[in-house]
Amino acid sequence: MTSVDNLISKLASTKVDEEEKEKVVSFVGQALQLDKAEDAADIVKAIHDCPGMTTLQLEGNTIGIPAAEAIGKALESQSDFRKALWKDMFTRRDKTEIPKALKFLSKGIMTANAHLVVLDLSDNAFGPTGLVGLQELLESPSCYTLKSSILITMA
């Protein structure tokens, strides 16, 4: 057997692990009005019931401070969390609520030592005031792996 044949044989027997399967918790488009921690109970339960969760989709719901705190606390156990798909999540919220809510969500991500690859907060219209709530997260190791940050229609 030539060295080329030997190399071909070795390459043929090499196995590549399949890409890790996504574990998604989705509440997309349910128009949930999550004001209190109790209002977020279904989301918190879904997060706890999905060990190794990689994606959390909350698009099209509205999240207040106590609900964000409860969700953030649930995120603390999700070190595999990679995709925060949170567009259109602060409808009918006062601009002063948004930074506090984002800080609670961010704290959960950072406490879990999760490493985001996607952060989608588009269509939230929270402007510079809301970005204050993201600053610590964006500067943390949890965002060093960020490949896509979608922050359009933020004004």
N, C-alpha and C positions, 0 to 999 in steps of 0.2 A: 504494500500500500504506500503510495507516495505521500509526501507531506501535505499536498493539496487535498488528496482524498481523506487523509486523517483529519485535516481541518474541517472539511465538509461534514464528515461523520460527527465530529464534536459539535459543530453548529446545529446539525439536525437533531441532536439529542438534547440541546439546550432548551430549557423551558423558561418562559417569561411569565411571571405572575400576572394574572388578569387584573385589570384596573379595579381598584376597590369599588365595590358596589355602593351607590348612593343610598343613604338612609334619610328620607325626606319627611319632615313634618310640615304639612301644608294646611293653611287656613285661608287660602287665596279667595278674595272676592266674596267673603261671607258677610261683609258690612257689619261686623261686630263692633259694638260700642263698649269698649273695655275701660271703664272708669275706675272701678275698685279692684283690689286684688282678687276678690271672689269672682269677678267677671272674667278673669283670665284663667280660672281653674281648669277649664278644658285644655287650654294651650299648655299650661304647666304640667298637667297629667300626661298629655301627649309627648312632651319633651322627656319626662321621667320614664315613660313607657317605651322610649326608643333609645336604648343605649347605643352609643356610637353614631348618634345623629350627625349627619354631615351638612344638612340644609334645613333652614327654617324659613318658610314662606309666610309672610304676614300681610302681603299686599291687599289693599282695599279694605282694611279694618282701621279703626281709630283707637289709639292707645294712650291712656292717661298715665300720670305718674305712678299711682299705686299699682296699676296693672303692669307697667313696665318694670317696677321693682320686683314683683312676683315672677315675671318671665325671666328677668336678669338672674334672679336667685336660682331658678331652674337651670339656666344655662351654665352655672358654675360647675356642673358635673359632666359637661359635654366637651371634653378635650379634642374630639374629632370634628367638631363644628368647623365648617369651611366656608359656607355660603349663607350670608345674611341677605335675603331677598325681601327688603322692607320698604318698597316704594309705596307711595300713597297711603301712608300709615298714620298721619297726624291730621286728618280732615277734621274740621271744626274744633281744633285745639288752639288755645291761646299760645301765642309765640313764647311766652314765659314758661309754659309747661314743657315745651319740647326739649330744651337743653337738659332739664332734670331727668326726663324720661330716657333720653339718650345716654346719660351718665349711668343710670341703673343697668341698661342693656349692655353698655360697654364694660361695666364692672364685671358682669357675669362672664363675658367673653374672656377678659383678661385673667380673672380668677381661675377659670378652667384651663388657662394656658393654651387656648385654642389659637389656631393660625389661619386667619381668613385668607381666601383667595378671591372671593367676590363680596363686595359690599355695595348693595343697590339701595340707595335712599332717594331715588329720583321722585319727582312729582310730590314732594312734601312741602315745598314753598316755605321753608323755615328760615331762609336767609342767613346772614352772618350770625344772628343771635343763636340759631340752632347749632351752628358749627362749633360753638363753645362747648357744647355737650359731647362733641366727637373728638375734640383735640387730644385728650389723654389716650383714647383708643388708637387714633391715627399715629401717635408718637410711640406706641408700645410695640413690643415684639409680636403681639397678635396681628399686627398689620405689616410686618416686614415681608410677609409672603404674599401680600395683596397683588393680584394680577389685574383686577378690574374693580375700579371704584366708580360707580355710576351716580353722579350727583347733578343731574340735569333738572331744570325747572325748580330751582331752589329759592328763587327770590320771592 
